[in-house]
Amino acid sequence: MIKIDLSQIERKRLTIYEIDKYCELFNSIKANIENPNFLIEFTKKSILNLLMTGTQIYIYKYNDQIVSSAMMIPCSKESIEYYGLDIDYNEAVDFGPEFVLPEYRGNKLQSYMINDLINLTREQGYKYYLGAVHKDNVYSKNNAIKYSELVNTINHNGNEINIYLAKV
């Protein structure tokens, strides 16, 4: 693990011109985690579609090196129904997926990103944030429990996914 100073982390919003590099990084992370089902599949086309429909993808850097990434995805009526929630989709944003490069894990970066996203959620006027976490993803589940409440479990492509929700 490379030790870092969280006060020196810089957040940068991903642009459409950086999609190829982001997809390469995301796929590298997915290929090297203990359970690839912890992260959903993304293609260049799906990332572009997310960006064009209001998703904010953030890259976090330390000493000019990418250390982690997180997303804020505006909820849709369909996603709220799929997750089995009874809230106004216009008032909610979905956090995820979040990832930390292997050499930087153990620095509490996921917790740092969640706090950052909560502040952005508040600033942007959303009332709720939610997250979908694979039931076996212990680290993400522990962070989700710190900041939100388990409200449902769904089956997504044969995987049990816990749905966490919090009011800002």
C-alpha positions in Angstrom: 0.0 0.0 0.0 1.2 3.5 -0.9 0.4 5.8 2.1 -1.2 9.1 1.1 -2.3 12.4 2.7 -6.0 12.7 2.1 -5.8 16.5 2.5 -3.8 16.5 -0.8 -6.4 14.7 -2.9 -7.7 16.6 -5.9 -11.0 15.9 -7.6 -11.4 16.3 -11.3 -14.6 15.7 -13.3 -14.2 13.3 -16.2 -14.9 14.8 -19.7 -16.0 12.9 -22.8 -12.5 13.3 -24.2 -11.1 11.1 -21.4 -13.5 8.1 -21.8 -11.0 5.8 -23.4 -8.5 6.2 -20.5 -11.3 5.8 -17.9 -12.6 2.6 -19.6 -9.0 1.2 -19.7 -8.6 2.0 -16.0 -12.0 0.7 -15.0 -11.5 -2.6 -16.9 -8.1 -3.0 -15.4 -9.6 -2.7 -11.9 -12.5 -5.1 -12.7 -10.0 -7.7 -14.0 -8.0 -7.6 -10.9 -10.5 -7.6 -8.0 -11.4 -10.7 -6.0 -14.9 -10.9 -7.5 -15.5 -9.2 -10.9 -19.3 -9.1 -10.1 -18.5 -6.4 -7.5 -18.4 -3.9 -10.5 -20.9 -3.8 -13.3 -19.8 -3.9 -17.0 -19.1 -0.6 -18.7 -18.3 0.0 -22.4 -17.2 3.3 -24.0 -20.7 3.6 -25.4 -22.4 3.2 -21.9 -20.0 5.6 -20.3 -20.6 8.2 -23.0 -24.4 7.7 -22.6 -24.1 8.2 -18.8 -22.1 11.4 -19.3 -24.6 12.7 -21.9 -27.5 12.1 -19.5 -26.2 13.9 -16.5 -23.9 11.4 -14.7 -20.9 13.0 -13.1 -17.8 10.8 -13.0 -15.0 12.0 -10.8 -11.3 11.1 -10.8 -9.4 11.6 -7.6 -5.7 12.3 -7.9 -2.8 12.4 -5.5 0.5 13.9 -6.7 -0.9 13.9 -10.2 -1.6 10.1 -10.1 -5.1 8.7 -10.3 -5.9 6.9 -7.1 -9.7 6.4 -7.3 -12.9 7.2 -9.0 -16.6 7.7 -8.1 -19.9 8.5 -9.9 -23.1 10.4 -9.2 -25.8 9.0 -11.5 -29.2 10.9 -11.5 -31.9 8.4 -10.7 -34.6 7.5 -13.2 -38.1 6.4 -12.5 -37.1 3.0 -13.8 -34.1 2.7 -11.5 -36.1 3.7 -8.4 -38.7 1.1 -9.3 -36.1 -1.5 -10.0 -34.5 -0.9 -6.6 -37.9 -1.1 -5.0 -37.8 2.3 -3.5 -40.7 4.7 -2.7 -39.1 8.1 -3.3 -39.2 10.8 -6.0 -36.5 9.9 -8.6 -36.0 13.6 -9.3 -34.8 14.0 -5.7 -32.3 11.1 -5.8 -28.8 10.3 -7.0 -27.1 7.0 -7.2 -23.5 6.7 -5.9 -21.5 4.3 -7.8 -19.5 2.5 -8.9 -16.6 3.6 -6.8 -13.1 2.1 -7.1 -9.7 2.5 -5.6 -6.5 1.4 -7.3 -5.0 -1.6 -5.5 -1.8 0.1 -4.4 -3.8 2.9 -2.7 -6.3 0.7 -0.8 -6.2 1.0 2.9 -6.1 4.9 2.9 -9.9 5.3 3.5 -10.3 6.6 0.0 -13.8 5.1 -0.5 -15.0 6.8 2.7 -13.3 10.1 1.5 -15.2 9.9 -1.8 -18.5 9.1 -0.2 -18.2 12.2 2.0 -17.2 14.2 -1.1 -20.2 12.9 -3.0 -22.6 13.6 -0.1 -21.4 17.3 -0.1 -21.9 17.5 -3.9 -25.3 15.9 -3.5 -26.3 18.5 -1.0 -24.9 21.4 -3.1 -26.8 20.1 -6.2 -30.1 20.0 -4.3 -30.8 16.3 -4.2 -32.6 15.0 -1.1 -31.5 11.4 -1.2 -28.5 9.3 -2.2 -28.4 5.6 -2.7 -26.0 2.9 -3.5 -26.2 -0.6 -4.9 -23.6 -2.9 -3.3 -22.9 -6.6 -4.0 -23.8 -8.5 -0.8 -20.3 -10.1 -0.6 -18.4 -6.8 -1.2 -17.4 -6.4 2.5 -15.5 -3.1 2.2 -18.1 -1.3 0.2 -20.9 -2.8 2.4 -19.1 -1.5 5.5 -18.8 2.0 4.0 -22.4 2.0 2.9 -23.6 1.0 6.4 -21.6 4.0 7.8 -23.4 6.5 5.7 -26.8 5.0 4.8 -29.4 2.4 5.7 -30.0 -1.0 4.0 -33.5 -0.7 2.5 -33.8 -3.6 0.1 -32.0 -6.5 -1.5 -32.5 -7.4 -5.2 -31.4 -10.0 -7.5 -29.4 -8.5 -10.4 -28.1 -11.0 -13.1 -27.9 -13.8 -10.5 -26.2 -11.6 -7.9 -27.7 -10.4 -4.6 -27.4 -6.6 -4.4 -28.0 -4.6 -1.3 -29.7 -1.3 -1.8 -28.7 1.5 0.7 -30.4 4.8 1.0 -29.9 8.0 3.0 -31.5 11.4 3.2 -29.1 14.3 2.8 
